[in-house]
């Protein structure tokens, strides 16, 4: 089973996006989009401009940016592949703006009105990807639905115990809707963390768990799960008894990390960010970053591909859950 993953791309400046052709040729049957499928607050817009918008103006803006991405030629061709399932989550830039935290915005009357349209836009984006048809996304001027719930937590069983590749479970998380300011009190929030923990604890021990996260689990700077000591520790605790690989985005680069938990197994993290933009969105080196996880009954192989650089590879022994 091959699962591609990446994040952070913008159709405004980046009219050519060769990364999707590479993903399509990889043989992946799943693609996990780890947030920032559009930049509402950059690349021709700004945080101030978004904050000043009314609900309908922001809906026009958000739907427009996601529509532009769905219509981008290489991406649209990939979406139409019926043998590929695409699983998106959101992060700050396709939620509202840089560093936006849903729990904080819920309590701010000045910005709370933006939650309805951003949830509606992301729901329609997810539905278009699920349908393998970009044209199902609402057209400009179509009405948008209010009262759409936040994306929340979504577990998907990609393969089962009796399948050739063994059991694999994908956990799509929502790291924006319940995140508190600075992330100190919550990244996923109590209810979502409890659902994630239950799904992992109740699983067969042989299951490989892929946790899709907009934020990196560990990093030296920026937003990370380390900001919330309780949730960070809870994931490490789960990794003592279950096989967990975190797929993360956000940072406009590719990298591996092994945050070692106390116990016989390891917790692994593979980050891929910068599918179609520059280091600082529109400034810096051009990015064409993506990753591929190839899962068999014996091994989990990870490849990280980057423009003008050799592909980096790591192999995990599936039984021992240690790096080879």
Order of alpha helices (4+ residues) and beta strands (2+ residues): beta-alpha-beta-alpha-alpha-alpha-beta-alpha-alpha-beta-beta-alpha-beta-alpha-beta-beta-beta-beta-beta-beta-beta-beta-beta
